[in-house]
Amino acid sequence: MVDALAAAAGVGLGITIGLAVSAGSTGSLGAAGGIATALGRLTGLLAAYAMVVVVLLVARVPPLERAIGQDRLVAWHRRLGPWPLYLLLAHAVLITVGYSPRAHDGVLHQFGQLLLTYPGVLAATAGALLLFAAGVSSYRLARRRMAYETWWSVHLYTYLALFLSFSHQIHTGASFVGHPLARAWWTALWAGTLAVVVAARIGLPVWRSLRHRIRVVGVISEGPGVASILLRGRRLDRLPVAGGQFFQWRFLRRGLWWQAHPYSLSAAPAGDLLRITVKDLGDHSAGLTRLAAGTPVAIEGPYGTFTADAAERDRALLVGAGVGVAPILALLHELPAATDVTVLLRASSHADLVLREEVADEVARRGGRLVELVGPRRRVRLDAAAVRELVPDVRRRDVYLCGPDPLSRQLATSLRRAGVPERHIHVESFAF
């Protein structure tokens, strides 16, 4: 699947470069500012194509999610995300520099002329600013200081920015004006991207929500700031979900209906029942503790490859920290009975050991081993040496870990240093 995606992306990139090359000529390159203009057109097309790829990576297309996993797709999205912004900036600078000699004008004055007199440039500039806002909000430092709701709202404007960019290119781009075949291909590429996004992000979730009609059954306190939400729906046996996966949940009540948040199942699906366990981390999660029975719920998903199917060995180490124990418990329910299981729970205090009794019961039923690491990080370390001491045969196990993002990254590094191959380290992360 990854090779096929890379090949398709490479073909599209080649066609995009071909469009830019075909728009130029020897004469235009030799004219004043010709090379800068040609490079400006190329960077503009590459920026647009990169935006299509970046959007498709997080369009939550079910086949991609199942084959690759959202974690990897989001990682690729973040890695590629800055490049459209760099290319957009290069496009603006190069086009301005290229046009200035032809108009016998200064660069700054020429930029003003392009902005105010050329059709579509002002709208495209507004779109670029929206993209830069989304890009800046995605940097780790900004995400730490930003509520999920704010980040989500800013990213919605990305779609408006893409529309403005497409309109500018298709109507004024030298590769498309007077080139109906190129125009048709570019339109099909963007229309296809729009269709995929609408189908995966709107169509499928609406259909599943209407089909399964999930509603809140009740709310159970699990400890300080932690609660489990019990849900019931119809035909849930036809919902392609496994323990360890998560949904984007939208609770249809005042103050919550307009935003969706990711929560893992905290128990394997059973009959017509589902359960999630959430920690009070903000306005949305705090509001869930006050949900009334009967509240309708819209779902998007399931997502993630944090499932029993990912295991390649008959031994597993499951590590859960904080509310990250929720998917660990659901996964524990579905691992094959013959799997040799060790579960490691990490918390700052005993009160923070979420779902501890359920985990202990399930581990005991399976004849596994439960390790509880309680205390501050400076005292209870989880470096490579500690991992090898706690689990001497860790190199022979599939390892699943879920918890706060910094802890998961640090532990994944420790596991690699302890000799666990990358392909046997399975991480679930909801960091936005």
N, C-alpha and C positions, 0 to 999 in steps of 0.2 A: 504493500500500500504506500509506504513512504517513498519507494523508488518510483512508483507510478506518478505520485504527486510531484516529485522533483522533475520528472520527465515532462509532465504537462506544463509545469511552471516554466521550464526551460524553453519549450516550444513557444509559449506565449511571449516570453522575453525576446526571443529571436524575431518574432513577427513585429513586436513593438519597435525594436531597433531598426528593422527593415522599413517601417513606416517613416521613421525619422530620416533615414538615409535617402529614401525615395523622394522626400519633399525638397531636397537640395539639388544643386547643380554646380558644375565647375565655375560657372559665371558668378553665381550668388556667393560662393565661398570666397572668390577673389575680390568681391566688392568690399567697400569700407564696412567694417564691423561684421562681415559675412561669417567668419568662423565663430565669433561669439554668439551670433544669432542662431547658427546651426546647432551649436552646443546647448543653447537655451531651449530650442525646440526638443532636442533629445532628452534633456533632463526633465522637461515638462511631461513628456510621454512616459518616461521611466517612473516619475513620481506618481502619475495616475495609475500605471500598471501595478506599482508596489502597493498602492492603497487598496486595489482590488484584492491582491494576495493577502494583505494584512487583515482585511475585513473577512475574507472567506475562512481564514484560520480560526476565527472565533465566532463563526456563524452557527456553531453547534449543529453541524450536519451529522445525523445519527451514525452513518457508516464510518465517518472519520473519528467520531467520539469513541466508538466501540473498538476500532482498530488501533488508534493511537493514544487516546486518552486526553481529557481536557488539560491536564497539567502540562503535557508536552506541547500541545497546541498553543496554550497561553504563553509558554516559555518562548516558542518560536515567534509568536505575535509580538512579544516584548522585545525580542532581539531584532526583529525586522522593523518594528514600529518607528524608530527614529529616522530610518532612511528616506521615507517619503517626505519628511520635513526637511531634511538636508537637501534633497533634490528639488523641492519646491523653492527653497531659498536660492539655490543655485540658478534655477530657471528664471526667477525674477531678476536677479543681478545680471545674468548673461544677456537676457533679452533687452534689458535697459541699456546695458553697455553696447550691445550690438546695434540697437536702433539709433543711438546718439550720433554717431558720425554721419549717418544718412540724413538726419534732420539738421546737421550742423548745430547741435545743441549740447548743453551740459548734461551730465548724467542725472543730476537731481531734477532739473527742469523736465528732462525727457521722462523721468519716472512719473512726475505730476501729469504730464500730457497723456501718458499711457493710462494712468489711473482714471482720468476725468473725461477723456475724449474717445478712447478705443472701446468698442462695444464689448460688454461682458467682463472687462478687466476689473472694474470696481467690485462686481459681485464675486468674481473669482478670488480677489484679494480678501474679501470678507470670509469666504470659505476657507482660505488658507489660515486666517487668524483663528478661526474656530478649530481647525486641525492642530494648530500650535497650542491652543488652550488645552485640548484633549491630550496632546503629547506631554505637555508640562505636568499635567495632573497625574500622569502615569508614572512619573519618576518616584522611586521608593520614598524619598524624603517628603515629597508632596502627599503621597498616599497615606503616610503615617499621620499627617496632620489634617487629613480630610475625611469627613464622614462618608460612608459608602453611598448614601443617598446623593450627596453632592457630586461625588465622582461619577456616579451613574448618570445624573442629569447632564453633566458636562459632556459625557461621551455620546449622549443622544444627538447632540448637534453635529457629530461626525457625519451622520447621514445627510444632513442639510449641506454640509461642506462638500461632500462627494457630488451631490446633485449640481451645486454651483460650479464645481470644477469640470464636470462632464459637459455642462451646457457651454461653458467658455471654450473648451477644446473643440467640440464638434462643430461649433458655428464659426470659429475664427482660426482654428489650427490649420497651418499650411499643409499638413498631411491629409486633411479631410476635405478642405474646400476644393471642389472640382474633382474629387476622387471618390465616387460613389461606392466602390468595392471596399476601400479602406474604411469609409464612413460606416458601411453596413457591418463590417467585422467588429469595429470598435463599439458600435451600438449594441450588437449582439452580446459582446463580452460584458458590458455594463448591465444590460437588461437581464442577462443570465445570472449575474451576481445578485441583482435585486431580487430576482425570482427565488433564488436559493435562500437568501436571508429572510424573505417574507414567509416562505414555506416552513423553514426550520425554526424561526424565532417567533412566528405568529400562528401560521396555519396548523402545524402539528400540535403545539401546546393547546390551542383552542379546541381542536378536535378531541384530544385526550381528556381535557378538563370536562368537556360536555359529556363524553362517553362514560367516564368513571365517576363523576359527580361526588367528589370527595368532600366530606364535611368533618368539622371538629366534633369529637366525642367528649373529650374532657381534657383537663390540664392537671398534671400531678407534679408536686414539688419534689425535686430530687436532691436538694441541698441548697446552701447559700447561693442565691442568684441563678440557680439551674432548675429548669422545669422540662418535663416531657409532655409533648402534645400528642394525644391519641386521635387518630383519624380513621374514618370508615368510608368506604366507597363501594361501588358495584363493579363486578367483572374485573377485579384486581388481579385475578389469575391470568388475565390476558395482557397485563401491563408488563413489558419486558424489563423487569427490575431485579437486581440481585443485592444481597446484603453487602454493604460497603459503598454502594452508590449513593448519589445525592440528587435532589431535585432543586430547581428554583421554585420557591413557594410564594404564592401571592394570596394572602388572606383577605377575603372580600368583605371588609368592614371599614368603617370610617377611620381615616388616618393611616390605613395600611394597604388599601387596595391598589394604590398607584405604583407600588414598588415591589419587586421580587428579590428574595434573598436566598442564598444557597444553604441548605441544611441537609446533612446526611441522615439516612435512616439509622435509628439506634437499635433496631431489632430486625431480624429477617422478616420479610413479608409473610403474614399468616392469615390465610382466608381472605376476609374482606377488611382486614385491619392493617394500618401502618402506624409507625411511631417515629417521631423525631425528638431529639433532646437538644435544648438550646441554652446558652448562657447569656445572662443579661449583660450585653456589651454596648447598648445604645438604645435609641428611641424605639427602633423596630423590634428588637428582641425583647425589650422590656414590655412592649405592648402585647406580646404573645401570651404572657402570663395572665392576661385579663380577657382572653378569648372566651366567648360564650359557646356552649354546646350548640351545634347546628350551623355555626359559621361556615359558609361555603368557601372552598379553596380551589384556586386554579394552579395547575402544575406545569412546569416546563422540564422535561427530562424523561427518563433518568440519564445521568451522566457519570462518567468515570470508569476507569479500569481497575479500581481498587476492589477487586473481587477474587473469589476463590479460583476462578478460571485462570488468573494470572500466575498462579503457583506452578512451579516446575519440579518441586522437590516434595518429599514426604515429611519434611520437617519445616516448621514455621516459627518465626519470632514475631509477635505482634506487640507494637509499642504504642501506647496511647497516653497523651498528656492533656490534662484539663478536659474540656468537652470533646476533644479528639478521641476520647474513649468510645464515643457513640458509634462511629463506623467500625471500630475495632470489635465491639460486641456483636454488631450485625454480621460482620465477616466471620467471627468465631462460630456463629450459629450455622454457617454454611460450608465451612471447610470439611473435607472428607473425614469420616470417623477415624480412619487409620492414621491421620496426620499427627505427628508428634508436635505438640503445641507448648510453647513457652510464651507467657504474656507478661509484659513489663508495663506497669502503670507508674506514671510520674506526676507528682503534684507537690505544691508548696506546703500543704498541710493535709492531715487526714480528712478534714471536712471537704477538701477539694477533690477527693477521689470519686469522680463521677461514676455512678452506676457500679460501684465497687462490688456490692453483694451479688448482683446478677453475673458479673464477670467471674467472680470467685466460684459461684455455683456451676457455671458452664465449664470452667477449667477443671473443676473437681469431677464433673460428670464425664469429661473426656480423659481423665487421668493425666492431665497436663501439669504444668508448673506455673505458679503465679509469683511474680516478684514485684514488691511495692517499694518505690524509691520516693521517700517523702522528706522534704526539707529544701532550704534555699539552694540555688544553683552553685554558689561558691563552695558549699559543703558537700552536696551530693552531685558529683561530676559524672558525665557520660562521655568521656573521651574513649579512644580506641582501647586503651588498656583496661578501663572499667568494663567496657562491653565484653571483651574477651574473658575477663574474670567472672562476670555474671553469667555469660552464656559461652562456655568453652568451645562448643561446636558451631558457633555462629556462622563460620565460613560455609557450612553445609546446609544452611537454612535459607528459605525465602523470608525476607524481612518486610513487614508492613508497618509503616509509621504514620501517625496522624497527630498533630498538635499545633501549637503556635508556630508560625512560619520560621522565625529565627531558630527555635529549638529543632524543628524538622531539618533545616539546612545543616545545622551543626551536627546533628546525629547522623545524617546521611554521610557527611564527610568522615565522621568517626568510624562508621561502618565500612566505608571504602578502605580506610587505613587499617582496619581490623582484618581486611582480606575478603570482604564480601563483594562479589562481582556486581557491577552496576545493574545488570539486567535482573538481578535478584533483589534489588531494593525498590520497593513500591511505596510511593509517597502520595498522600492525599492532602491538598492544600487549597484553601478557599481565599487566599490573599488576593485582593483586587488590584 
